[in-house]
Amino acid sequence: MKAMKYAVAASLIATAPLAAAQQLSIATGGTGGTYYPLGGGLAELINNHIEGASAVAEVTGASVENMGLVWRGDSDLALALADTVYQAHNGTGDFEGRQLDNIRALASVYPNAVQLVTLADSGVESLEDLRGKRVSVGAPGSGTELNARALLEANGISYDDFTPQRLNFNETADAIRDGDIDAGFWSVGPPTSSILNLATTRDIRLIGLSDEEVANAREAEPVFAPYQLRADLYEGMDEAVQTIGIPNVLAVSSEMDDDLAYEITRILFEYTDELIAVHPAANDTTVEFSIDSTPVPFHDGALRYYEEIGAEVQDHQRP
């Protein structure tokens, strides 16, 4: 497939000019996902608010490919799941034996949230209540299944303790609706359509995690981060629910100019409303989420921005 480009026009209306005009490439994902429109929105921010820089969003194969593009210098910025960024930076998992040690982060921009759903009258109110029940853990080999298994095992629950069903999102919602299963996992950016639709026909409950359960999950998987599913996210959801998320990281090379990295980080947080207008996932694009969630070191320029605004950067986030 030929790479499609998000149409952009350079604008020179902002502050802090860079030393020389720069054309930036943002590696995203497929046109049907969240990365592409969000990357296009980021390109618009750069074009409108950084003098001397312009950007385009490029269609790619997403997270794993994007790490290689940044490492080789074929792309300047990239969106990728935190576990992929972590593996690339540390030379583990998909990057075993080929560590990309120049990978840095500007920010974490939004999460894929683990969402555990049941019917309101099911009697399931905690992870422990899944024992002996019929539970969808996601499609075979999916990110949902990987996240669900890791969360459960970190808290002493194995597939032997319940009847696992490997269903995709729509199948899980249908099975909960029809009473064929007792609960189901989703790992996806909230809100998601299959849960929204389920909530219009049945009274549902989102199962929250305790502080201890979150801590156990994070100890087992360093890329898990605390996340609050906000009240009213789904029909009948009156209170916020604590869970965990897998951040989506905006990554760059350590070789990016410090001033440019600083400016991109600054406009990401100072003009977030413009990004939200492009895609609602940017509602989670906050300094707090970024500091809580980013699993690899920040670029020196991004670090300068966080320190200037008084954010408490974690030790592992310093190069």
N, C-alpha and C positions, 0 to 999 in steps of 0.2 A: 504494500500500500504506500502510495506516495504520502509523504508527510504533509499534513494540512497546517496552515499557519493562521493564527489568530490575527486578523487585520488590525494594525495599530498605526498611529500617526504620532511622530515625535512632537512634544510640546516643551517649550522652554519658559515656563511660567513660574518656576519654583525657586527655592533658595539653594545654597550650597552647591555651586557649580563644580563639576569634576575637572580634573586636569586636562582631559581630552575627550572628544566625543566617543561614545562607546555604543556598539550594537550588541545587545545581550540576547541570548537564547535561553528560554525556560523550558526544560524537559518536563512533560506532564504525563499523559496517559492516552487512552482512547477518547473519542469524542463523546461517548455515551456516559462517561464517568464524571466524577467530581473534579479530578485533577485538571482537566482541560479548561473548563470554564473558570475555575479558580486561578489557574495560571494566566489565563487571558485577563482576568481582573487585575492580577499583580502587574502584568505588562502595562496596563492602562495607568496604574499608579506610578510606575517608573516613568512612563512617557509624560505624565501630567505634572509630576512633582520633583523630578530630579533633572536639573539642567544639564544638558550635554550627554544624556543617556537616552536610549530608546530600547524597546524590548519586544520580542515576539514569543508567543507560546507555541511549542512544537508538539505534535502528536507523536507518542512513543509507545513502547511496550510496558511502560510504567516502572515500578520500583527498582527491580534488579537491573534492567537495562539503563535506567537513569543514573545509577551509581557509576557505571562504566563511562557514560557520556560525560559526567562531571570530572571523573578521574583523568580521562584523556584530554579534557579541555574542549570537547566537542559541544558541550553545553555549559553555560555559566551558572545556572541555578537549576534545581530539580526538586520535585515533590516526590516523596517516597515514604513508605511505612517505616516506623521507627525500628522494627526488628530487622528490616533489610539494611537500614543505615547503620545500625549497631553492628551487624555482622560484617558489613563492608569495612567499617572503620577498624574492627578488631580482627578481621581475617578468620571468621568462624562461619558455620552454616553454609550457605550458598557461596561464600567467599573463602572457604577453607583453602589455605595455601596460596591465596592471592589477595593479601591485605591491601586495602586502598587507604593508606594512612593519611592521605591529604584531605579526606572527607571531613568537612566541618558543617555546623548548623548555624543558620541565622535565627531560626525559631521553630517551634512546633505550632502548627496553624489550626488543626482541629483533630478530633479523635474518631476512631472507630470504637464505639462503646459496646461492651458486653451487656446485653439486655436479656434477662431471664424472665419469661412471661408465663403466667398461668391464669386460669379463670378465678374470679374473685371468691368464689365459693368452693374452691378445690381443697382447701385445707393446707396447701403448700405455702409456707410463709418464710422459709429460709432454705439455705443449701442443704442443711441436715434433713429437711423434710423431703428431699428428693429420694432418699433411701426407700427402696421397694416400689418406686413409682416408674411410670413409662415416660421417658424424657427424650426429646429430640436434641441431639448434640450438633446438628448441622449436617450439611452434605458431606459425603466422604472426602477427606483430604482438604476440606475447605478451611479458610482462616477461622471460621466460627468453631469448627470441631477442634482445631489446634488450641484455640483460646479456651474453650470450654473444658477440654481435658486437662490443660495446665492449671486452670483455676480449681477444678475439682480435686485433682491429685494433690495440689499444694495444701488443700484443706482436708486431706485424709479420706476422700471419697473416690472410689474407682468405678469403672464400668460394671464390675461384679456386684456393686451395691444397688443397682437399679437396672431397668430394661432400656438400653439405649436404642434410639431410632435415629437413623442418619437421613434426615429430610432437609430439603432446601427451604428457603424462607417461606415461600407460598405454601408448600406442603406442610410445614410446621404450623402455620396459622390455621390452615384447614383442619389439621388433625386436632388442634386444641379446640377449635370451634365445634367439631363433631364429637368430642369426648373420646377420641381414639388414643390420645396421650394426655398426660397430666401437666406437662410443662415443656417449654422449649427455649433453646438459646438462639440468640442472634448476636453477631459481632459485625456492626455496620454503623455508619454515621447516622445519628438520630435526628429527626424522627424518620422512620422507614415505612414505606407504603403498606407492607403486609401487616404490620402491627396496627397502623392507623385503621386499616380496613377491618381487622379483627375487632378493634375496640368499638366500631360502630354497630356491631351485631351481637357482641357479648360483653359483659362486665369483666374487665381484666384486672390483674394485679401485676405490677413490676416488683420482683423480689430484690430487696436491697442486701448489700453485703455489710457485715460488721467491720469495724476498724481492724480487728484481728484477722479476719478473712482477707481483707485488702492487703494487709502487711504480709501475710503468708504467700499470697499470689505474687507480690512484688519481689519477695526474697527468691522465689523460684524462677521468675521471669523478669529480668531487670527492665524490660521495656514497658511493662504494665505501669500505668499511672492512675492515681485516684481520679474519679470523675463523678460529677453529680448530674443525673438525669433530672432536668428541671420540672417543677410542678406544671401540670397542664400540658405536658409534652404529648400525651395521648388522652383521649376522652376518658373521664372518670379518674384521672391521676391527679389527686388533690395535693400531694406533697412531693417534694424532691426525694429522689432515691439515690443512695450511694452505690456506685459500682466501680469498675475499672475500665480503662480505655487503652487502646493502642494508638499513640499519636501518629499523625502524618507530619513529617518534618520537611522544612524548606532547607535544602542542603546546597552547599557550594564547595569550591576548592579552597584550601588554605592559601592558595596563591592569588585569590581575588584581592584587588586593591582594598586596603583597610578603609579608606574614606567611602568607597562605593558600598562596601558591606555595611558600614555604619548607616549610610543614607537609606539603603533599602530596608534595613531593620527599623529605622525611625519611621519611614512613611507607612510601613506595614501596620504599625500600632497607632500612628497619629491620624491615619485616614481609613481606619477599618470600616467605617460606615459606607464608604464607597465600594469596598470589597463585599460587604454584606448585601449591597444592592445587586451584585452580580450573582452571588450564591449564598444561601442561608448558613452553610457550614461555617462561614466566617464569623458567625456569632460567638464561636469559641476561640477566635483569634485574639487572645489577651496575653499580656505579659505574665500574669499569674500562671496561666495554663502552660505557657512556654517554659517557664522556670521549673514548674512542677514536673514536666513531662519529658524534656529533651534528654536522650540517653547518651549523647556524644558531646565532645567539646564544642563550644561556640567559636565561630571565627573571631579573631581579635577585634575587628571592627564592630561586630554585633556585641561583643563583650563590653566594649567601650560605651555603647548605648545603654545597656542594662545597668552598668555601674553608675552612669550619669543620672539615671532616674531613681537610683537607690534600690534596685532589685537585688535580692539576696541570692546570688548565683551559687550553685552547688559545686563542691570540689571537683567532681568528675566532669563538669561543664567548662573547666578551664583547660586550655591547651597544655 
